[in-house]
Amino acid sequence: MADENTEKAFEAIEVAKSSGKLRKGANEVTKVIEKGKAKLVVIAEDTNPKEIIMHIPLLCEEKKIPFIKVSKKEELGAAAGLPLGTSAVAVIEEGDAKKLIKELGSKPKE
């Protein structure tokens, strides 16, 4: 059921996990967005309460950082190498995921 952008977002996270740097969790992600260090932000739509992540898309737009929404925290956590779900992940060093992130960044937002 995942669309092409979702697949690419997970792939970018998995590649960046091994060759670049990630920040996980809404607080860490918010910090790196505010500093302008995030290259790609992925947010889980099933985060509860929604207030935890509501500000992230706005911050991303303000800082011109591409962001993708995915449906499940568990899938996002798994892509980032976590044993449990996470509400948000930011790629701060792309490593080998640079091309994937560039493709995602040029796609129109939902």
N, CA, C and O atoms as CSV, one atom per row, in Angstrom:
chain,resi,resn,atom,element,x,y,z
A,1,MET,N,N,0.809,-1.199,0.000
A,1,MET,CA,C,0.000,0.000,0.000
A,1,MET,C,C,0.856,1.270,0.000
A,1,MET,O,O,0.366,2.357,-0.307
A,2,ALA,N,N,2.106,1.126,0.339
A,2,ALA,CA,C,2.992,2.301,0.393
A,2,ALA,C,C,3.226,2.853,-1.005
A,2,ALA,O,O,3.381,2.101,-1.967
A,3,ASP,N,N,3.249,4.174,-1.103
A,3,ASP,CA,C,3.500,4.774,-2.406
A,3,ASP,C,C,5.006,4.903,-2.648
A,3,ASP,O,O,5.829,4.558,-1.800
A,4,GLU,N,N,5.330,5.410,-3.828
A,4,GLU,CA,C,6.730,5.503,-4.241
A,4,GLU,C,C,7.547,6.403,-3.303
A,4,GLU,O,O,8.682,6.076,-2.957
A,5,ASN,N,N,6.966,7.531,-2.896
A,5,ASN,CA,C,7.682,8.442,-1.992
A,5,ASN,C,C,7.960,7.791,-0.643
A,5,ASN,O,O,9.034,7.971,-0.070
A,6,THR,N,N,6.986,7.033,-0.136
A,6,THR,CA,C,7.164,6.347,1.142
A,6,THR,C,C,8.304,5.345,1.035
A,6,THR,O,O,9.176,5.286,1.901
A,7,GLU,N,N,8.288,4.559,-0.037
A,7,GLU,CA,C,9.355,3.572,-0.247
A,7,GLU,C,C,10.722,4.254,-0.311
A,7,GLU,O,O,11.684,3.798,0.306
A,8,LYS,N,N,10.791,5.355,-1.068
A,8,LYS,CA,C,12.054,6.089,-1.197
A,8,LYS,C,C,12.493,6.683,0.137
A,8,LYS,O,O,13.682,6.697,0.455
A,9,ALA,N,N,11.525,7.174,0.921
A,9,ALA,CA,C,11.846,7.754,2.229
A,9,ALA,C,C,12.459,6.696,3.134
A,9,ALA,O,O,13.474,6.945,3.784
A,10,PHE,N,N,11.840,5.499,3.179
A,10,PHE,CA,C,12.383,4.420,4.005
A,10,PHE,C,C,13.763,4.003,3.511
A,10,PHE,O,O,14.672,3.764,4.306
A,11,GLU,N,N,13.908,3.919,2.192
A,11,GLU,CA,C,15.201,3.538,1.622
A,11,GLU,C,C,16.268,4.576,1.977
A,11,GLU,O,O,17.388,4.224,2.345
A,12,ALA,N,N,15.910,5.861,1.863
A,12,ALA,CA,C,16.851,6.934,2.194
A,12,ALA,C,C,17.292,6.841,3.656
A,12,ALA,O,O,18.468,7.022,3.972
A,13,ILE,N,N,16.323,6.554,4.552
A,13,ILE,CA,C,16.654,6.430,5.978
A,13,ILE,C,C,17.583,5.245,6.201
A,13,ILE,O,O,18.571,5.351,6.928
A,14,GLU,N,N,17.264,4.113,5.570
A,14,GLU,CA,C,18.092,2.915,5.750
A,14,GLU,C,C,19.504,3.137,5.236
A,14,GLU,O,O,20.468,2.725,5.881
A,15,VAL,N,N,19.639,3.786,4.076
A,15,VAL,CA,C,20.965,4.052,3.509
A,15,VAL,C,C,21.719,5.052,4.378
A,15,VAL,O,O,22.901,4.866,4.669
A,16,ALA,N,N,21.025,6.123,4.792
A,16,ALA,CA,C,21.665,7.148,5.623
A,16,ALA,C,C,22.051,6.596,6.997
A,16,ALA,O,O,23.019,7.053,7.605
A,17,LYS,N,N,21.291,5.615,7.480
A,17,LYS,CA,C,21.582,5.002,8.783
A,17,LYS,C,C,22.973,4.378,8.775
A,17,LYS,O,O,23.713,4.479,9.753
A,18,SER,N,N,23.326,3.727,7.657
A,18,SER,CA,C,24.622,3.053,7.602
A,18,SER,C,C,25.751,3.936,7.087
A,18,SER,O,O,26.914,3.698,7.410
A,19,SER,N,N,25.423,4.962,6.284
A,19,SER,CA,C,26.507,5.747,5.684
A,19,SER,C,C,26.484,7.225,6.058
A,19,SER,O,O,27.410,7.965,5.726
A,20,GLY,N,N,25.436,7.653,6.744
A,20,GLY,CA,C,25.327,9.065,7.121
A,20,GLY,C,C,24.984,9.203,8.589
A,20,GLY,O,O,25.522,8.484,9.430
A,21,LYS,N,N,24.079,10.135,8.901
A,21,LYS,CA,C,23.663,10.348,10.296
A,21,LYS,C,C,22.174,10.637,10.371
A,21,LYS,O,O,21.617,11.348,9.535
A,22,LEU,N,N,21.540,10.066,11.397
A,22,LEU,CA,C,20.105,10.271,11.625
A,22,LEU,C,C,19.872,10.867,13.010
A,22,LEU,O,O,20.694,10.712,13.914
A,23,ARG,N,N,18.747,11.546,13.158
A,23,ARG,CA,C,18.237,11.937,14.475
A,23,ARG,C,C,16.837,11.352,14.566
A,23,ARG,O,O,16.063,11.427,13.612
A,24,LYS,N,N,16.514,10.770,15.713
A,24,LYS,CA,C,15.230,10.085,15.866
A,24,LYS,C,C,14.426,10.702,17.001
A,24,LYS,O,O,14.981,11.125,18.015
A,25,GLY,N,N,13.108,10.748,16.815
A,25,GLY,CA,C,12.214,11.287,17.831
A,25,GLY,C,C,11.880,12.744,17.560
A,25,GLY,O,O,12.697,13.489,17.019
A,26,ALA,N,N,10.673,13.144,17.940
A,26,ALA,CA,C,10.172,14.485,17.630
A,26,ALA,C,C,11.070,15.598,18.183
A,26,ALA,O,O,11.308,16.591,17.495
A,27,ASN,N,N,11.564,15.449,19.403
A,27,ASN,CA,C,12.401,16.510,20.001
A,27,ASN,C,C,13.716,16.681,19.258
A,27,ASN,O,O,14.100,17.802,18.922
A,28,GLU,N,N,14.408,15.577,19.000
A,28,GLU,CA,C,15.686,15.638,18.277
A,28,GLU,C,C,15.489,16.192,16.870
A,28,GLU,O,O,16.275,17.014,16.397
A,29,VAL,N,N,14.428,15.730,16.208
A,29,VAL,CA,C,14.136,16.173,14.840
A,29,VAL,C,C,13.847,17.678,14.829
A,29,VAL,O,O,14.332,18.400,13.958
A,30,THR,N,N,13.059,18.143,15.796
A,30,THR,CA,C,12.750,19.577,15.887
A,30,THR,C,C,14.029,20.395,16.027
A,30,THR,O,O,14.184,21.425,15.371
A,31,LYS,N,N,14.944,19.940,16.877
A,31,LYS,CA,C,16.206,20.667,17.089
A,31,LYS,C,C,17.015,20.794,15.800
A,31,LYS,O,O,17.501,21.877,15.474
A,32,VAL,N,N,17.161,19.672,15.058
A,32,VAL,CA,C,17.988,19.746,13.846
A,32,VAL,C,C,17.310,20.537,12.730
A,32,VAL,O,O,17.991,21.112,11.881
A,33,ILE,N,N,15.970,20.572,12.723
A,33,ILE,CA,C,15.264,21.408,11.735
A,33,ILE,C,C,15.531,22.883,12.061
A,33,ILE,O,O,15.870,23.677,11.183
A,34,GLU,N,N,15.371,23.227,13.340
A,34,GLU,CA,C,15.570,24.625,13.745
A,34,GLU,C,C,16.982,25.112,13.451
A,34,GLU,O,O,17.188,26.285,13.140
A,35,LYS,N,N,17.953,24.208,13.550
A,35,LYS,CA,C,19.337,24.569,13.242
A,35,LYS,C,C,19.608,24.544,11.738
A,35,LYS,O,O,20.682,24.945,11.289
A,36,GLY,N,N,18.626,24.071,10.961
A,36,GLY,CA,C,18.787,23.994,9.507
A,36,GLY,C,C,19.705,22.865,9.070
A,36,GLY,O,O,20.255,22.908,7.969
A,37,LYS,N,N,19.880,21.851,9.920
A,37,LYS,CA,C,20.805,20.756,9.604
A,37,LYS,C,C,20.138,19.557,8.940
A,37,LYS,O,O,20.826,18.716,8.362
A,38,ALA,N,N,18.813,19.463,9.012
A,38,ALA,CA,C,18.109,18.310,8.448
A,38,ALA,C,C,18.096,18.379,6.926
A,38,ALA,O,O,17.881,19.444,6.348
A,39,LYS,N,N,18.325,17.253,6.289
A,39,LYS,CA,C,18.285,17.173,4.820
A,39,LYS,C,C,16.954,16.582,4.353
A,39,LYS,O,O,16.471,16.876,3.259
A,40,LEU,N,N,16.378,15.744,5.213
A,40,LEU,CA,C,15.088,15.111,4.929
A,40,LEU,C,C,14.451,14.769,6.271
A,40,LEU,O,O,15.125,14.294,7.185
A,41,VAL,N,N,13.154,15.013,6.381
A,41,VAL,CA,C,12.423,14.682,7.599
A,41,VAL,C,C,11.284,13.741,7.226
A,41,VAL,O,O,10.567,13.974,6.253
A,42,VAL,N,N,11.125,12.673,8.008
A,42,VAL,CA,C,10.036,11.723,7.792
A,42,VAL,C,C,9.217,11.658,9.074
A,42,VAL,O,O,9.758,11.467,10.163
A,43,ILE,N,N,7.895,11.820,8.928
A,43,ILE,CA,C,6.989,11.904,10.062
A,43,ILE,C,C,5.978,10.758,9.990
A,43,ILE,O,O,5.459,10.454,8.916
A,44,ALA,N,N,5.698,10.122,11.131
A,44,ALA,CA,C,4.694,9.052,11.190
A,44,ALA,C,C,3.321,9.650,11.497
A,44,ALA,O,O,3.147,10.355,12.491
A,45,GLU,N,N,2.349,9.359,10.628
A,45,GLU,CA,C,1.008,9.929,10.791
A,45,GLU,C,C,0.220,9.313,11.937
A,45,GLU,O,O,-0.751,9.909,12.404
A,46,ASP,N,N,0.621,8.120,12.403
A,46,ASP,CA,C,-0.138,7.491,13.495
A,46,ASP,C,C,0.398,7.892,14.876
A,46,ASP,O,O,0.099,7.235,15.874
A,47,THR,N,N,1.179,8.956,14.929
A,47,THR,CA,C,1.691,9.461,16.198
A,47,THR,C,C,0.529,9.983,17.043
A,47,THR,O,O,-0.354,10.686,16.552
A,48,ASN,N,N,0.556,9.618,18.333
A,48,ASN,CA,C,-0.487,10.064,19.252
A,48,ASN,C,C,0.137,10.590,20.523
A,48,ASN,O,O,0.988,9.893,21.074
A,49,PRO,N,N,-0.202,11.741,21.033
A,49,PRO,CA,C,-1.117,12.713,20.426
A,49,PRO,C,C,-0.474,13.435,19.244
A,49,PRO,O,O,0.749,13.549,19.162
A,50,LYS,N,N,-1.305,13.913,18.342
A,50,LYS,CA,C,-0.832,14.586,17.124
A,50,LYS,C,C,0.034,15.818,17.427
A,50,LYS,O,O,0.888,16.196,16.625
A,51,GLU,N,N,-0.197,16.439,18.594
A,51,GLU,CA,C,0.552,17.657,18.972
A,51,GLU,C,C,2.060,17.444,18.974
A,51,GLU,O,O,2.827,18.392,18.806
A,52,ILE,N,N,2.485,16.194,19.167
A,52,ILE,CA,C,3.919,15.883,19.218
A,52,ILE,C,C,4.609,16.259,17.904
A,52,ILE,O,O,5.757,16.702,17.896
A,53,ILE,N,N,3.885,16.074,16.794
A,53,ILE,CA,C,4.512,16.291,15.479
A,53,ILE,C,C,3.873,17.399,14.653
A,53,ILE,O,O,4.346,17.697,13.557
A,54,MET,N,N,2.798,18.018,15.161
A,54,MET,CA,C,2.060,19.012,14.365
A,54,MET,C,C,2.930,20.161,13.852
A,54,MET,O,O,2.689,20.671,12.758
A,55,HIS,N,N,3.918,20.566,14.611
A,55,HIS,CA,C,4.757,21.711,14.252
A,55,HIS,C,C,5.827,21.362,13.214
A,55,HIS,O,O,6.383,22.257,12.578
A,56,ILE,N,N,6.114,20.094,13.040
A,56,ILE,CA,C,7.263,19.698,12.205
A,56,ILE,C,C,7.095,20.076,10.727
A,56,ILE,O,O,8.016,20.654,10.151
A,57,PRO,N,N,5.938,19.768,10.083
A,57,PRO,CA,C,5.804,20.189,8.674
A,57,PRO,C,C,5.957,21.698,8.472
A,57,PRO,O,O,6.558,22.139,7.493
A,58,LEU,N,N,5.407,22.490,9.410
A,58,LEU,CA,C,5.522,23.950,9.301
A,58,LEU,C,C,6.977,24.400,9.395
A,58,LEU,O,O,7.429,25.247,8.625
A,59,LEU,N,N,7.701,23.820,10.350
A,59,LEU,CA,C,9.129,24.144,10.483
A,59,LEU,C,C,9.893,23.776,9.216
A,59,LEU,O,O,10.738,24.534,8.742
A,60,CYS,N,N,9.579,22.589,8.672
A,60,CYS,CA,C,10.254,22.139,7.446
A,60,CYS,C,C,10.007,23.113,6.291
A,60,CYS,O,O,10.927,23.458,5.550
A,61,GLU,N,N,8.753,23.548,6.149
A,61,GLU,CA,C,8.432,24.488,5.069
A,61,GLU,C,C,9.174,25.803,5.257
A,61,GLU,O,O,9.696,26.384,4.305
A,62,GLU,N,N,9.210,26.258,6.499
A,62,GLU,CA,C,9.906,27.507,6.818
A,62,GLU,C,C,11.399,27.428,6.467
A,62,GLU,O,O,11.980,28.388,5.961
A,63,LYS,N,N,12.004,26.272,6.741
A,63,LYS,CA,C,13.449,26.088,6.515
A,63,LYS,C,C,13.748,25.466,5.145
A,63,LYS,O,O,14.904,25.201,4.816
A,64,LYS,N,N,12.680,25.234,4.343
A,64,LYS,CA,C,12.826,24.630,3.007
A,64,LYS,C,C,13.490,23.252,3.060
A,64,LYS,O,O,14.374,22.940,2.262
A,65,ILE,N,N,13.044,22.441,4.013
A,65,ILE,CA,C,13.548,21.078,4.175
A,65,ILE,C,C,12.460,20.120,3.691
A,65,ILE,O,O,11.314,20.219,4.130
A,66,PRO,N,N,12.805,19.191,2.790
A,66,PRO,CA,C,11.776,18.251,2.322
A,66,PRO,C,C,11.314,17.337,3.457
A,66,PRO,O,O,12.118,16.886,4.273
A,67,PHE,N,N,9.998,17.069,3.498
A,67,PHE,CA,C,9.476,16.129,4.486
A,67,PHE,C,C,8.475,15.192,3.838
A,67,PHE,O,O,7.800,15.544,2.872
A,68,ILE,N,N,8.396,14.010,4.383
A,68,ILE,CA,C,7.500,12.978,3.882
A,68,ILE,C,C,6.703,12.457,5.066
A,68,ILE,O,O,7.234,12.312,6.167
A,69,LYS,N,N,5.433,12.178,4.836
A,69,LYS,CA,C,4.618,11.546,5.872
A,69,LYS,C,C,4.475,10.069,5.530
A,69,LYS,O,O,4.217,9.707,4.382
A,70,VAL,N,N,4.645,9.227,6.534
A,70,VAL,CA,C,4.427,7.791,6.371
A,70,VAL,C,C,3.336,7.391,7.359
A,70,VAL,O,O,3.078,8.114,8.321
A,71,SER,N,N,2.695,6.248,7.130
A,71,SER,CA,C,1.533,5.918,7.949
A,71,SER,C,C,1.881,5.356,9.330
A,71,SER,O,O,1.161,5.635,10.289
A,72,LYS,N,N,2.954,4.578,9.465
A,72,LYS,CA,C,3.180,3.855,10.716
A,72,LYS,C,C,4.502,4.173,11.409
A,72,LYS,O,O,5.561,4.201,10.783
A,73,LYS,N,N,4.411,4.412,12.726
A,73,LYS,CA,C,5.606,4.659,13.555
A,73,LYS,C,C,6.525,3.441,13.561
A,73,LYS,O,O,7.749,3.578,13.546
A,74,GLU,N,N,5.923,2.238,13.582
A,74,GLU,CA,C,6.726,1.009,13.638
A,74,GLU,C,C,7.611,0.879,12.397
A,74,GLU,O,O,8.787,0.530,12.499
A,75,GLU,N,N,7.034,1.163,11.218
A,75,GLU,CA,C,7.800,1.070,9.973
A,75,GLU,C,C,8.925,2.098,9.963
A,75,GLU,O,O,10.038,1.807,9.524
A,76,LEU,N,N,8.629,3.300,10.449
A,76,LEU,CA,C,9.629,4.362,10.495
A,76,LEU,C,C,10.758,3.981,11.457
A,76,LEU,O,O,11.937,4.153,11.145
A,77,GLY,N,N,10.388,3.468,12.611
A,77,GLY,CA,C,11.382,3.021,13.583
A,77,GLY,C,C,12.255,1.909,13.022
A,77,GLY,O,O,13.474,1.916,13.192
A,78,ALA,N,N,11.615,0.946,12.349
A,78,ALA,CA,C,12.359,-0.180,11.768
A,78,ALA,C,C,13.358,0.307,10.717
A,78,ALA,O,O,14.495,-0.164,10.676
A,79,ALA,N,N,12.936,1.244,9.871
A,79,ALA,CA,C,13.826,1.787,8.842
A,79,ALA,C,C,15.030,2.479,9.474
A,79,ALA,O,O,16.131,2.457,8.925
A,80,ALA,N,N,14.805,3.098,10.643
A,80,ALA,CA,C,15.884,3.813,11.336
A,80,ALA,C,C,16.705,2.886,12.232
A,80,ALA,O,O,17.632,3.331,12.909
A,81,GLY,N,N,16.360,1.592,12.235
A,81,GLY,CA,C,17.123,0.632,13.018
A,81,GLY,C,C,16.744,0.593,14.488
A,81,GLY,O,O,17.547,0.187,15.328
A,82,LEU,N,N,15.517,1.016,14.806
A,82,LEU,CA,C,15.059,1.011,16.198
A,82,LEU,C,C,14.186,-0.215,16.465
A,82,LEU,O,O,13.492,-0.689,15.566
A,83,PRO,N,N,14.218,-0.730,17.698
A,83,PRO,CA,C,13.380,-1.885,18.022
A,83,PRO,C,C,11.908,-1.521,18.185
A,83,PRO,O,O,11.058,-2.410,18.209
A,84,LEU,N,N,11.589,-0.228,18.298
A,84,LEU,CA,C,10.200,0.202,18.402
A,84,LEU,C,C,9.934,1.398,17.511
A,84,LEU,O,O,10.845,1.930,16.876
A,85,GLY,N,N,8.680,1.815,17.468
A,85,GLY,CA,C,8.291,2.904,16.575
A,85,GLY,C,C,8.843,4.245,17.008
A,85,GLY,O,O,9.197,4.440,18.171
A,86,THR,N,N,8.914,5.176,16.055
A,86,THR,CA,C,9.320,6.543,16.356
A,86,THR,C,C,8.429,7.504,15.579
A,86,THR,O,O,7.979,7.189,14.477
A,87,SER,N,N,8.177,8.675,16.155
A,87,SER,CA,C,7.250,9.623,15.536
A,87,SER,C,C,7.882,10.384,14.376
A,87,SER,O,O,7.190,10.804,13.449
A,88,ALA,N,N,9.209,10.560,14.435
A,88,ALA,CA,C,9.877,11.329,13.387
A,88,ALA,C,C,11.353,10.937,13.293
A,88,ALA,O,O,11.980,10.547,14.277
A,89,VAL,N,N,11.878,11.055,12.081
A,89,VAL,CA,C,13.305,10.807,11.832
A,89,VAL,C,C,13.803,11.911,10.909
A,89,VAL,O,O,13.126,12.285,9.951
A,90,ALA,N,N,14.983,12.426,11.201
A,90,ALA,CA,C,15.616,13.404,10.310
A,90,ALA,C,C,16.957,12.852,9.856
A,90,ALA,O,O,17.726,12.317,10.653
A,91,VAL,N,N,17.225,12.991,8.560
A,91,VAL,CA,C,18.539,12.657,8.026
A,91,VAL,C,C,19.354,13.938,8.095
A,91,VAL,O,O,18.965,14.945,7.503
A,92,ILE,N,N,20.493,13.920,8.816
A,92,ILE,CA,C,21.300,15.135,8.900
A,92,ILE,C,C,22.576,15.030,8.077
A,92,ILE,O,O,23.151,16.046,7.687
A,93,GLU,N,N,23.019,13.805,7.812
A,93,GLU,CA,C,24.094,13.594,6.844
A,93,GLU,C,C,23.637,12.486,5.932
A,93,GLU,O,O,23.380,11.367,6.377
A,94,GLU,N,N,23.533,12.801,4.637
A,94,GLU,CA,C,22.923,11.859,3.712
A,94,GLU,C,C,23.752,10.617,3.473
A,94,GLU,O,O,23.194,9.543,3.246
A,95,GLY,N,N,25.082,10.734,3.518
A,95,GLY,CA,C,25.908,9.600,3.133
A,95,GLY,C,C,25.572,9.202,1.708
A,95,GLY,O,O,25.525,10.050,0.817
A,96,ASP,N,N,25.338,7.917,1.488
A,96,ASP,CA,C,25.033,7.420,0.144
A,96,ASP,C,C,23.589,7.670,-0.280
A,96,ASP,O,O,23.199,7.287,-1.383
A,97,ALA,N,N,22.797,8.299,0.566
A,97,ALA,CA,C,21.377,8.526,0.256
A,97,ALA,C,C,21.138,9.866,-0.440
A,97,ALA,O,O,19.991,10.258,-0.658
A,98,LYS,N,N,22.208,10.562,-0.786
A,98,LYS,CA,C,22.088,11.917,-1.354
A,98,LYS,C,C,21.148,11.973,-2.565
A,98,LYS,O,O,20.289,12.851,-2.641
A,99,LYS,N,N,21.308,11.044,-3.505
A,99,LYS,CA,C,20.496,11.041,-4.721
A,99,LYS,C,C,19.016,10.803,-4.397
A,99,LYS,O,O,18.140,11.488,-4.925
A,100,LEU,N,N,18.750,9.828,-3.524
A,100,LEU,CA,C,17.366,9.537,-3.112
A,100,LEU,C,C,16.717,10.758,-2.477
A,100,LEU,O,O,15.572,11.090,-2.782
A,101,ILE,N,N,17.443,11.418,-1.604
A,101,ILE,CA,C,16.906,12.585,-0.905
A,101,ILE,C,C,16.661,13.726,-1.878
A,101,ILE,O,O,15.682,14.461,-1.749
A,102,LYS,N,N,17.544,13.872,-2.845
A,102,LYS,CA,C,17.359,14.910,-3.859
A,102,LYS,C,C,16.075,14.642,-4.658
A,102,LYS,O,O,15.311,15.564,-4.945
A,103,GLU,N,N,15.850,13.373,-5.011
A,103,GLU,CA,C,14.629,13.004,-5.739
A,103,GLU,C,C,13.392,13.305,-4.898
A,103,GLU,O,O,12.408,13.840,-5.410
A,104,LEU,N,N,13.437,12.967,-3.624
A,104,LEU,CA,C,12.304,13.232,-2.733
A,104,LEU,C,C,12.059,14.719,-2.570
A,104,LEU,O,O,10.914,15.167,-2.512
A,105,GLY,N,N,13.139,15.480,-2.495
A,105,GLY,CA,C,13.042,16.924,-2.313
A,105,GLY,C,C,12.428,17.634,-3.504
A,105,GLY,O,O,11.869,18.722,-3.362
A,106,SER,N,N,12.527,17.029,-4.675
A,106,SER,CA,C,11.988,17.683,-5.880
A,106,SER,C,C,10.542,17.274,-6.155
A,106,SER,O,O,9.907,17.820,-7.058
A,107,LYS,N,N,10.015,16.317,-5.385
A,107,LYS,CA,C,8.634,15.868,-5.576
A,107,LYS,C,C,7.658,16.870,-4.963
A,107,LYS,O,O,7.962,17.482,-3.939
A,108,PRO,N,N,6.488,17.041,-5.579
A,108,PRO,CA,C,5.495,17.939,-4.980
A,108,PRO,C,C,4.963,17.369,-3.663
A,108,PRO,O,O,4.861,16.153,-3.505
A,109,LYS,N,N,4.632,18.237,-2.738
A,109,LYS,CA,C,4.102,17.812,-1.430
A,109,LYS,C,C,2.639,17.399,-1.568
A,109,LYS,O,O,1.955,17.791,-2.514
A,110,GLU,N,N,2.170,16.596,-0.602
A,110,GLU,CA,C,0.761,16.159,-0.597
A,110,GLU,C,C,-0.134,17.318,-0.246
A,110,GLU,O,O,-1.354,17.161,-0.189
